[in-house]
Amino acid sequence: MPASPNLKPDHACLIVHGSDQPGIVAAVSAMITRIGGNIVAFDQYSDDPIGGAYFQRVVFHRPGFAAERPVIETEIAQTLAGFELEWSLTDQSVPKRMAILASKQDHCLLDLLWRHRRGDLPVTIPMVISNHTTSAEDVRSFGVPFFHVPGVPGPDKSASEAKILELLRGNVDVVVLARYMQILSGDFLQQLGVPVINIHHSFLPAFIGAEPYKKAKERGVKLIGATSHYVTDDLDEGPIIEQDTVRVTHADSAAELARRGADVERQVLSRAVLWHAEDRVIRHGNHTIVF
């Protein structure tokens, strides 16, 4: 399996966000120079220059980063203390551990596995968990462990969620729902403690919930789409990472809408996963800033 070109030794990504004020860019740039780093990518956004919300993503190269990380983090904390900004630092040579949850429909699951095998996604995939066994052999052919956790009839999913948590807790940095057709409880999300990314087969906020292509056909839409978002307690209401659409006509059946929509779902989910893995997404309330 080829290594992802997105994994870069001695590169770090610094995310900064908080209240906008003069001097942030100068302070961060000077700090990176002091620690012997060289900025290779810099993005920022402010929704209001006078006390608005400020967001910054900086990627810098610093030889021996891993060994010097504690010293670098101390320098960052001291530099940003006067600005009262929140920040995080990640090693860009370390891939995020990404588990995938899936059900019967496998188009998004297999697409992620294929992109990972090609080295297109800077992640490792320690496991795939499904409430069905239909994709077990396909998953294992990629060299990825497959675990079957059957769904539980009725509204109480605590038993199956407990088994999934046992597999995931402490072993992953992010979970991707690749058309996983089970609703995760708020208690599950809280106990899991890592971001969960979903792909919804409609252009949210339109057609929330089940059977969106059927609803779209009945409504006579001219565009269908897909939305990738972070999962929250509110069904299909989490912060949106990426969306896309494709044009359709009155002649397209609901099945044709679903077939064409599946292509969009694959693309949207893979982009959302890539951007999350590269630390390009900053959550702010119920929306995101994507650099």
LOGUZA-915771 format. One record per residue (C-alpha): residue number from 1; x, y, z. Coordinates in Angstrom, 1 decimal. Each point is the difference from the previous one (the first is absolute). Layout:
REM residues N
(NUM, (X, Y, Z))
...
REM end
This chain:
REM residues 291
(1, (0.0, 0.0, 0.0))
(2, (1.6, 3.3, -1.0))
(3, (0.5, 2.6, 2.7))
(4, (-2.2, 3.0, -0.3))
(5, (1.8, 3.1, -1.4))
(6, (-2.1, 2.0, 2.5))
(7, (2.1, -1.5, 2.9))
(8, (3.1, 2.3, 0.3))
(9, (2.8, -0.6, 2.5))
(10, (1.0, 2.9, 2.2))
(11, (-3.1, 2.0, -1.0))
(12, (-2.5, 1.2, 2.5))
(13, (-3.4, 1.7, -0.2))
(14, (-1.0, 2.7, 2.4))
(15, (-3.7, 0.9, 0.3))
(16, (-0.9, 3.2, 1.7))
(17, (-3.4, 1.5, 0.7))
(18, (-1.7, 2.5, 2.2))
(19, (-0.8, 3.7, 0.0))
(20, (1.6, 2.1, -2.7))
(21, (2.5, 2.7, 1.0))
(22, (3.1, 1.7, -1.4))
(23, (3.3, -1.8, 0.1))
(24, (-1.0, -3.7, -0.2))
(25, (1.7, -0.7, -3.3))
(26, (3.1, 1.9, 0.9))
(27, (0.3, -1.9, 3.4))
(28, (-0.5, -3.4, -1.6))
(29, (2.4, 0.6, -2.8))
(30, (2.7, 1.4, 2.3))
(31, (-0.5, -3.0, 2.4))
(32, (0.5, -2.5, -2.8))
(33, (3.2, 1.8, -1.1))
(34, (1.3, -0.1, 3.6))
(35, (-0.5, -3.8, 0.3))
(36, (1.9, -0.6, -3.3))
(37, (-3.1, -0.6, -2.1))
(38, (-0.9, 1.0, -3.5))
(39, (-3.6, 0.7, -1.0))
(40, (-1.1, -2.0, -3.1))
(41, (-3.7, 0.7, 0.1))
(42, (-2.0, 2.7, 1.7))
(43, (-3.8, 0.6, 0.0))
(44, (-2.1, 2.4, 2.1))
(45, (-3.6, 1.3, 0.1))
(46, (-1.7, 2.5, 2.2))
(47, (-3.8, 0.7, -0.1))
(48, (0.6, 3.5, 1.4))
(49, (3.3, 1.8, 0.4))
(50, (-1.3, 1.7, 3.2))
(51, (-0.4, -2.7, 2.5))
(52, (-1.4, -2.6, -2.4))
(53, (0.7, -3.7, 0.0))
(54, (3.5, -0.7, -1.3))
(55, (1.4, -3.3, -1.5))
(56, (3.5, -0.9, -1.1))
(57, (1.7, -3.1, -1.4))
(58, (3.8, 0.0, -0.3))
(59, (2.1, -2.9, -1.3))
(60, (3.7, 0.3, 0.7))
(61, (3.1, -2.0, -0.4))
(62, (2.3, -0.4, 2.9))
(63, (2.9, -2.6, -0.1))
(64, (-0.3, -2.4, 3.0))
(65, (-3.6, 1.1, 0.7))
(66, (-1.0, -3.2, 1.9))
(67, (3.0, 0.2, 2.4))
(68, (-0.5, 3.7, 0.6))
(69, (-3.8, 0.0, 0.2))
(70, (-0.3, 0.7, 3.8))
(71, (2.3, 3.0, -0.3))
(72, (-1.9, 1.3, -3.0))
(73, (-3.4, -0.4, 1.7))
(74, (1.3, 2.0, 3.0))
(75, (1.1, 2.7, -2.4))
(76, (-3.4, 0.1, -1.7))
(77, (-1.9, 0.1, 3.3))
(78, (2.2, 3.0, 1.2))
(79, (-0.4, 1.8, -3.3))
(80, (-3.8, -0.3, -0.2))
(81, (-0.7, 0.5, 3.8))
(82, (-0.4, 3.7, -0.5))
(83, (-2.6, -0.4, -2.7))
(84, (-2.2, -2.5, 1.8))
(85, (-0.2, -2.3, -3.0))
(86, (-0.7, -3.7, -0.2))
(87, (2.5, -2.0, -1.9))
(88, (1.0, -3.6, -1.0))
(89, (3.2, -1.5, -1.5))
(90, (0.2, -3.1, -2.1))
(91, (2.9, -2.0, -1.4))
(92, (-0.6, -0.2, -3.8))
(93, (2.1, -3.2, -0.2))
(94, (-2.4, -1.9, 2.2))
(95, (-3.2, -1.4, -1.7))
(96, (-3.3, 0.2, 1.7))
(97, (-1.6, -3.3, 1.0))
(98, (-3.3, -0.2, -1.8))
(99, (-2.6, -2.7, 0.7))
(100, (-2.9, -0.4, -2.5))
(101, (-3.5, -1.0, 0.9))
(102, (-2.1, -1.4, -2.9))
(103, (-3.2, -1.9, -0.8))
(104, (-1.2, -1.8, -3.1))
(105, (0.8, 2.8, -2.6))
(106, (3.7, -0.2, -0.6))
(107, (0.8, 2.7, -2.6))
(108, (1.4, 2.5, 2.5))
(109, (1.7, -2.7, 2.1))
(110, (1.8, -1.6, -3.0))
(111, (0.9, 3.4, -1.4))
(112, (1.8, 1.1, 3.2))
(113, (1.8, -3.4, 0.2))
(114, (1.2, 0.4, -3.6))
(115, (1.1, 3.6, 0.5))
(116, (1.9, -1.1, 3.2))
(117, (1.7, -2.8, -1.9))
(118, (1.1, 2.4, -2.7))
(119, (1.6, 2.3, 2.7))
(120, (-2.5, 2.8, -0.7))
(121, (-1.2, 0.3, 3.6))
(122, (2.5, 0.8, 2.8))
(123, (-1.7, -2.5, 2.5))
(124, (0.3, -3.5, 1.3))
(125, (-3.1, -2.1, 0.1))
(126, (0.2, -2.3, 3.0))
(127, (-3.5, -1.5, -0.5))
(128, (-3.3, 0.0, -1.8))
(129, (-3.1, -0.7, 2.0))
(130, (-3.3, -0.9, -1.5))
(131, (-3.5, -1.2, 1.0))
(132, (0.0, -2.3, -3.0))
(133, (2.6, -2.5, -1.3))
(134, (-0.5, 0.6, -3.8))
(135, (3.2, 2.0, -0.4))
(136, (2.2, -2.1, 2.3))
(137, (2.0, -1.7, -2.7))
(138, (0.4, 3.2, -2.0))
(139, (1.3, 1.8, 3.1))
(140, (2.5, -2.7, 0.9))
(141, (1.3, -0.1, -3.5))
(142, (1.4, 3.5, 0.7))
(143, (1.8, -1.4, 3.1))
(144, (-2.3, 1.8, 2.4))
(145, (-1.6, -1.8, 3.0))
(146, (-3.8, -0.4, -0.3))
(147, (-2.3, -0.3, 3.1))
(148, (-3.6, -0.9, -0.1))
(149, (-2.2, 1.6, 2.6))
(150, (-3.7, -0.8, -0.8))
(151, (-2.6, 2.7, 0.3))
(152, (-2.5, -0.2, 2.9))
(153, (-3.7, 0.2, -0.8))
(154, (-1.9, 2.8, 1.7))
(155, (1.1, 3.5, 1.2))
(156, (2.4, -1.3, 2.7))
(157, (3.4, -0.4, -1.7))
(158, (2.0, 0.0, 3.2))
(159, (1.1, -3.6, -0.3))
(160, (1.4, 0.3, -3.6))
(161, (1.5, 3.5, 0.8))
(162, (1.8, -1.5, 3.0))
(163, (1.7, -2.6, -2.2))
(164, (1.0, 2.6, -2.6))
(165, (1.4, 2.2, 2.7))
(166, (2.0, -2.9, 1.4))
(167, (1.7, -0.3, -3.5))
(168, (0.5, 3.7, -0.6))
(169, (0.8, 1.6, 3.3))
(170, (3.7, 0.9, 0.2))
(171, (0.7, -1.4, -3.5))
(172, (-1.1, 2.7, -2.3))
(173, (0.2, 3.8, -0.6))
(174, (-3.0, 0.3, -2.2))
(175, (-3.0, -2.1, -1.1))
(176, (-1.6, 0.1, -3.4))
(177, (-3.5, -1.1, -0.7))
(178, (0.1, -1.3, -3.5))
(179, (-3.8, -0.3, -0.5))
(180, (-0.3, -1.6, 3.4))
(181, (-3.8, -0.3, 0.4))
(182, (-0.2, 0.2, 3.8))
(183, (-0.6, 3.1, 2.0))
(184, (2.7, 0.5, 2.7))
(185, (-1.2, 1.1, 3.4))
(186, (1.3, 3.1, 1.7))
(187, (1.4, -2.2, 2.8))
(188, (2.0, -2.0, -2.6))
(189, (1.4, 3.2, -1.5))
(190, (1.0, 1.3, 3.4))
(191, (1.7, -3.2, 1.1))
(192, (1.8, -0.4, -3.3))
(193, (1.6, 3.4, 0.3))
(194, (1.3, 0.4, -3.5))
(195, (-1.5, 1.7, -3.1))
(196, (-2.5, -2.0, -2.0))
(197, (-0.5, 0.9, -3.7))
(198, (-3.1, -1.0, -1.9))
(199, (-1.1, 0.0, -3.6))
(200, (-3.6, 0.9, -0.6))
(201, (-1.6, -0.8, -3.4))
(202, (-1.6, 3.4, -0.5))
(203, (1.0, 3.6, -0.3))
(204, (-0.8, 1.0, 3.6))
(205, (-2.1, 1.5, 1.4))
(206, (-2.3, -1.4, -2.7))
(207, (-1.4, -3.4, 0.5))
(208, (1.3, -0.8, 3.5))
(209, (-0.5, -3.6, 1.2))
(210, (-0.7, -3.2, -2.0))
(211, (-0.7, -0.5, -3.7))
(212, (1.2, 3.4, -1.3))
(213, (0.2, -1.1, -3.6))
(214, (-3.6, -1.2, 0.1))
(215, (-1.0, 3.3, 1.6))
(216, (2.0, 1.9, -2.6))
(217, (-1.7, -1.9, -2.9))
(218, (-3.5, 0.8, 1.5))
(219, (0.9, 3.6, 0.3))
(220, (1.3, 0.3, -3.5))
(221, (3.4, 1.4, 0.8))
(222, (2.5, 1.1, -2.7))
(223, (3.0, -0.5, 2.2))
(224, (1.0, -2.8, 2.4))
(225, (3.0, 0.0, 2.2))
(226, (1.9, -1.4, 3.0))
(227, (1.1, 1.6, 3.2))
(228, (2.9, -1.1, 2.3))
(229, (-0.3, 1.3, 3.6))
(230, (1.1, -0.6, 3.5))
(231, (-2.5, -2.0, 2.0))
(232, (-1.7, 1.6, 3.0))
(233, (-3.0, -0.9, 2.2))
(234, (-2.3, 1.6, -2.6))
(235, (-0.6, -2.3, -3.0))
(236, (1.6, 1.4, -3.2))
(237, (0.5, 3.4, 1.6))
(238, (3.7, -0.1, 0.8))
(239, (2.6, 2.5, -1.4))
(240, (0.3, -0.5, -3.8))
(241, (3.5, -0.8, -1.4))
(242, (-0.7, -0.4, -3.7))
(243, (-2.9, -0.1, -2.5))
(244, (-0.5, -0.6, -3.7))
(245, (-2.8, -0.4, -2.5))
(246, (-0.8, -1.5, -3.4))
(247, (-2.7, 1.1, -2.4))
(248, (-2.9, -2.3, -0.6))
(249, (-3.2, 0.1, -2.0))
(250, (-3.7, -1.1, 0.2))
(251, (0.9, -3.1, -2.1))
(252, (2.3, -1.4, 2.7))
(253, (-1.5, -2.7, 2.2))
(254, (0.5, -0.2, 3.7))
(255, (2.5, -2.9, -0.6))
(256, (1.9, 2.2, -2.5))
(257, (0.1, 2.8, 2.5))
(258, (1.5, -2.4, 2.5))
(259, (2.6, -1.3, -2.5))
(260, (1.1, 3.4, -1.0))
(261, (-0.1, 1.2, 3.6))
(262, (2.3, -2.8, 1.1))
(263, (2.8, 1.5, -2.2))
(264, (-0.5, 3.3, 1.8))
(265, (0.0, -1.6, 3.4))
(266, (3.4, -1.7, -0.7))
(267, (1.6, 3.3, -1.1))
(268, (-1.5, 2.1, 2.8))
(269, (0.9, -2.5, 2.8))
(270, (3.6, -0.5, -1.3))
(271, (0.6, 3.7, -0.1))
(272, (-1.4, 0.5, 3.5))
(273, (2.2, -2.8, 1.3))
(274, (3.1, 1.4, -1.7))
(275, (-0.5, 3.5, 1.3))
(276, (-0.6, -1.3, 3.6))
(277, (3.1, -2.2, -0.2))
(278, (2.0, 3.0, -1.1))
(279, (-1.3, 2.2, 2.8))
(280, (-1.7, 2.4, -2.4))
(281, (-3.3, 0.1, 1.7))
(282, (-0.7, 2.2, 3.1))
(283, (-3.4, -0.4, 1.7))
(284, (-1.6, 3.2, 1.2))
(285, (-3.5, -0.4, 1.5))
(286, (-2.1, -1.9, -2.5))
(287, (2.1, 0.8, -3.0))
(288, (3.5, -0.5, -1.3))
(289, (2.9, 2.0, -1.4))
(290, (1.8, -2.1, -2.6))
(291, (3.4, 1.1, -1.2))
REM end
